[in-house]
Amino acid sequence: MRAALLEAPRPIDRQPLRVVELVSPEPAAGELLVDVAACGVCRTDLQLVTGDLAARRLPIVPGHQAVGRVARVGEGVTGWRIGDRVGAAWLAWACGQCRHCAGGRENLCERAELTGWDRNGGYAEQLTVPADFATRIPAGFDDVAAAPLLCGGVIGYRALRVSGIAPGGRLGLYGFGASALLALQVARHWGCEVFVATRSVAEQQRALAMGAVWAGSYHDPPPVPLDAAITFAPAGHVVVEALKAVDRGGTVAINAIHLDRIPEFPYDMLWWERRLCSVANFTRADAAEFLDIAAAIPVQTLVDPFPLRAANVALARLHAGAIGGAAVLTT
């Protein structure tokens, strides 16, 4: 099978991925072999291939938003059949026994395995996924449209929950890439007023067209205090701008796996029980809830498709801010 392989991280202009022929994987007991049709390209993939995010295994096939069909069913698997439509998302496995898993927080499992980081991901024609962590894809989305739902969509949904935003509340979104675009649609479905901050004028205009009540730059204060804010941009100064904008008792949820340093800021900005918290991974329950909501709305995904052989090109365009919605690799 063909796969885009990362052998050693390096700058994106040096094309860190190499498209190679690999032996097709065999599904172990409890696993599914998936024929991949599409795989979303995430900023986390970019951070992995360039070394901003330390590799856990090399060589590795990145990609954690894979959609395809079951090609083979491993021993002991129930509930899945050959030909079923399936997704492989970021959380590939959790132990189910630690205190985090027992408390319903498998996203915090210290032994968790993550697709495209600990085990080969979806930048390939095939991959294996533990059946218990495979995701069912709503019928209303084709393969390319469904791929961005599996990370940007689900982690954006968890960020909404972590932020504590209530239906009808005032929500700030700082950064307006693929994940924020999907989170905005869920927030609007909940009746929230959404305020978007992004440095891109085109993204500001897109946010307004999709129902935001205000859009400006990172340094422009929203016209009213916010009940909660979510930061998507991987820059610490954006967190401070979001903190400035939230009202007393408000929460800033940081939706990033890698962030440069947060600049020093006066304690008065945090006082009055404002909160800063990170968003780490997501649970299978998050994925199921979000996909049900996404189908009910239904959410719209904006995609820029690329063939698998152009994985480096897709990542380079993401790095340059030249992707309109979400980049998706197709096989």
NORHU-V715596 format. One record per run of one state. SS is the DSSP state (2 for helix, 1 for strand, 0 for the rest). FROM is the first residue (numbers start at 1). LEN is the number of residues. If there is no record, write none. Layout:
<<SS,FROM,LEN> <SS,FROM,LEN>>
//
This chain:
<<0,1,1> <1,2,5> <0,7,5> <2,12,3> <0,15,2> <1,17,5> <0,22,9> <1,31,11> <0,42,1> <2,43,8> <0,51,9> <1,60,2> <0,62,4> <1,66,8> <0,74,11> <1,85,4> <0,89,2> <1,91,3> <0,94,5> <2,99,4> <0,103,3> <2,106,3> <0,109,4> <1,113,3> <0,116,3> <1,119,1> <0,120,4> <1,124,1> <0,125,1> <1,126,5> <2,131,3> <0,134,1> <1,135,1> <0,136,7> <2,143,8> <0,151,1> <2,152,12> <0,164,6> <1,170,5> <0,175,3> <2,178,12> <0,190,3> <1,193,5> <0,198,3> <2,201,9> <0,210,4> <1,214,3> <0,217,9> <1,226,6> <0,232,4> <2,236,10> <1,246,9> <0,255,12> <2,267,3> <0,270,5> <1,275,4> <0,279,5> <2,284,14> <0,298,5> <1,303,5> <2,308,12> <0,320,6> <1,326,5> <0,331,1>>
//
